[in-house]
Amino acid sequence: MRTESLPVLIVGQGLAGTLLAWELERAGRGFQLVDAGHAGSASRVGAGLVNPVTGERWVAAPDWAEKSAASRAVFREIEAAWGARLVTELRIRREWRDEAEAAMVRAKVGRGELAPWIRSGGLEPGAAWIEGAWRVDLPGLIAAGRARWAARGVLREGRMDADEAAAWPGPVVWCVGAAEMRLPELRPVGGETLELRIEAGEGWREDVVRHDGVWILPTGAGHAWAGASFVRDETEREMRREALRASVRRQLADIVWRETGILAGRRMTSTNRVPRSGWLPGREGCEGAFNGLGSKGALLGPALAREWVGRLAGVA
């Protein structure tokens, strides 16, 4: 049975569902969104930060520049179409923990391994400046998409159960994060982010992320997020929060700030932290999943969503 003319049912309108709906809209393919809201979702705590140098070993992926440019172009395209400001260009001031880490970073910079993101001129006694980072305002993206598709009558608020999905005449793609356990290789991870209000301080910059293992991300108009902690159970929740607060106190020693809230949510992740995108086993052409985007969702999500357009145009 050919499925090109049948509407696609997208369950969940977080980052994955929003990007998939956008690509289908661009392709002229009909779709229906069903979303139960984001009270406990990854979208509440997702920084949307795209960073060229990551991990404890300060690694720059060889193909990062190409992936970053392609993903940023998609979000810029959405900005233009929706009239919403979503992308912010950033620099990251990342501190090292000790002299051994500092020596490792200096050696990598000396060999040119981190160019053009970190150059010798970007090294300080206690930190390195990372150029070329950017951020997508995930809450803003999702809210704008929600308003757009609700106004067009293609978004329904509420939950979708398996029986209702099975009765859908076209393909179904589950983009529900931790709300629906359809992929056994994924597991939910809890996360928390502190909301901050910056009161005063000449050293505060809206285009600079501070990072010492905990990132402090400007979110505009004197607000910031600090995160993220990963909480496995309630016994460590307060301990993780205090670790975030201790890092903020140290990194913002020159800034007057106050904590205004705590964002909490859950996301799906795999052991190798690779997103899961494709048809469910035995359900090819009928039912699939787009999940587990994790911390690199803003970087990897646009290309994966575009792959779905070709996949949904196939033959079941």
N, C-alpha and C positions, 0 to 999 in steps of 0.2 A: 504494500500500500504506500503510495506517495503521500508525504506529509507537508509539502511546501505550502499549501493553501490553508492548512488547518491552523487555528490560533494556538500559540504556545502558552501554557500555564506556567507562570513563574511564582513559586511559593517562597516568599520572603523577599523583602525589599531593603536589605542592608547594602553593603558595598557591592557584593556579587550580583544581587538581584537588580540593583540600579544600573550597573554597567551592562548587564545582559539586556535589560529592557531598552536602554539607550541604543545598543547596537541593532536590536531588532527594529526599533523605530527608524533608524537610519536606513536599514535594508528594506523598509516598507512591509515588514512581516507583522501580522496581527498577533497581539498577545493580551493576556489578562494577568494582573498582579493580585496576589492575595497576601496580606501582611497583617500580623497580629500586634505590631508595635515593637518598640525597642527598649522596653524598660530594663531588661537584663541582658542586652545583646552586646556583642563585641563593638558595635558601632558607637556605643557610649564611651568607650575607653580607647578607641583606636586613634593614634596620633596622626595617621596619614603622612608620616614623615618618610621621605625617600632620601637615603643617606648613602653616599658613594663608598664610604669606608666603615665597615661594620665588624662586630665581634671582638672578643678579647685579644685576638691576634691581629687586629687592624688589617682586615683583608679588603681589597678592592677587586670585585669580580671583573674578569677580562671583558665581558660583554655588557658591563653595566651602562656605559655611555649610550649605547644603541637602545637598550631597553628603556632607560630613563627618558631619552628624547622622544621615543614612540609613545610612552605612557603619558608624558606631559602634554604631548600634542593632542591626545584624546581629551584630557581634562580641559585644555584650552578651547577645544572645539565645543565642549559642553558649555563652558563659560559664555562663549559667543552666542550660542543658540538659546541659552536660558537667561542671559542677562544677569548672571550671578558671578561674583568674584569668589573663586574657589582655590586658586593656586597662589602660593607665596614663595618667593625665592629666599633662601636662607643661607647663612654660614653657621658652622658648628664649632664652638670652642670646646674641644674634648681634652680633658685632663687625663694624665696617666697616674697609675696608682703608686708606682715606685720607680727607682732608678733603673731597674732591669727592664721594665716596660718602656721607659724613656729611651734606653739604649737601643731596644728593638726597633722602635719607631724611627729614631734617627738613622739607623742603618738602612731601613727600608727606603726612607726618603733619599738618603745618599745614593742608593742604587737606582733611584727613579721608579721604584715599584708602585708608589702611591701618586705619581704625577698623572694628571695635573691637579688632582684633588688636594694633595698636601705637597708643598714645595719647601725648600730650605728656609725661605723667608717667612713661612708660616709657623715656624717652630718658636716656642717660648720656653723659659726655664721649666714651667710646670705643665705645659699643654701644647696642643697643636691645633691650628686652624684648618678646618675642612671646608673647602669651597665646593660649590655646585649642588648643594642640597636644596630640597624644596619640600613643600607640604601641601597636601590637599585637605581642605576643610571638609572632613567626612560628614559631620552632622549637617553642615550647610548643604552639601551635595545631596544627601538623602532627603532632607526636608524639601529642597527645591524639586527633586524628582517626585516626591510624594504629592506635593501640591499640583504639579503639572499633570500627572496621570490621574489623580482624583478628579480634577476639573474635566478631564476628557472621558471620564467614566470607565477607565480600564483598571482602576485600583479598588479593591474591596478590602475593607478592614475586617480582620477576623482570622480565625484559625482554619486550616485545611486538614481534614483527616484523610487517611489512606483510601477509604471507600469512596469519598467524594472525588479524590484525585483520579481514582481508577475509572470513574465514569466520564472523565474529561475526554472529548473526542480527539484531541490532538496531543502532541508531546507535552510532558510535564518535566520541569527542571526544579529540583529542590535546592533553594539557596537560603536555608533557614538557620545556618550556623549551629549553635548548640541546642536549638529548640527541637530538633528532629534528628534522632540517632539512626541514620540510614546507612552509614558507612562504618563498618566495624573497626576499620583501621584508624579512625579518628577518635580522639578523646577530648572532653571539655576541660578547659583550663580557666580558672577564675583570675580576674585581674582588677586592680584598683589604681585610680589616678587621682591625685589631689588637684583641686581647683584653687587657684591663687588669684588674689587681687594685688597688683603692684601699686603701692601708695606713693612712693617717692624714691629717687635714686638716680643720680646722673649717669651711672654706669649701665642702666637698663637700656637695651636695644630691642626693638620689635622684630628685627631681622636676624637675631643671633640666638641660637640654641645653646644653652649651657649643658655640659654632659660630663659626668664623672662616674658613669655606670647607671646613674639616674639622670634622665634628661629633663630639662626645664624648657618648655616649648611656649613661646609667645603665641597667643591665640587672638590678639588684636585688642586695641582700646584699653591697654593696661591690664589685661587678663593673661593668665598663663596656666598651663597644665604641668604637673610634675609626676613622672611615672617611669615605667609602670612596674607595679609589683605583681607577682603571680602567687595566688593563694591556693594552696591545696586543701586546707581544712581550716576550721574556725580557730583552732588553737594557735595558729601562726598569724592570724589576721592583724591583730594589734601590733605584733612585733614587726610585721612588714610595713605597717603604716608609720610606725616610729622610725624605721630605717629611711623611709621616704622623707619624713620631716627633718631628720638629722642631716640628710644630704642637702635639702633645700636651705636649711639654716647656714650650712657651710658655704654653699655656692652663692647664696644671696646675702652674704655678710655685709655687703655695701648697699643693700637695698632695703627699703621699708616695705614689708609685705604682710598679708594676712591670709590665712586659709579660709576659703568660703564654702567649700563642699568637698565631697568625695564621690567620684564616679565609679561605679562598679558594674562589671559585666562578665560574660563568659564567651569564649571563642573555641572553635575546634582546631586541633592541631594533630599532626602525625609525628611519629618518632623521627622521621627525617625532615620534618617541617616543610614538606612539599605539598602544595595545594592539590586537592582532588577535584578533577573536572572531567566529566565524561558520562557515558551511559552506565546505568547500573547493570551488573552481570545478569544476563538473560532477559534484559528489558531494552535492548538496543532499539533505537528509533522510537521508543515509547516513553521511557522514564530515565532521567539522569540526575546528576548532582553536580553542584558547583559550590565548593565548600573548602574550609581549611586554608583560607588565604593568609591568615596570620599577620605578622608584623610587616610583611612585604606586599600586602594587598594592593596598595596604591601603585606599586611598581609592576606587579605581575598581573593584576586583575584585568586591565584593559585588553591585553593580548589574548588572555584566556576567554574573555567575553566575545571577542571577535571570532575566535575559533568556533564558538558555539553557533554562530550564524551559518557557517559552512556545514557544520555537523547536522543542524536542524533542517538544512535543505536537502539532505540525503534521502535514501530510500530505506524504509524500515523492513 
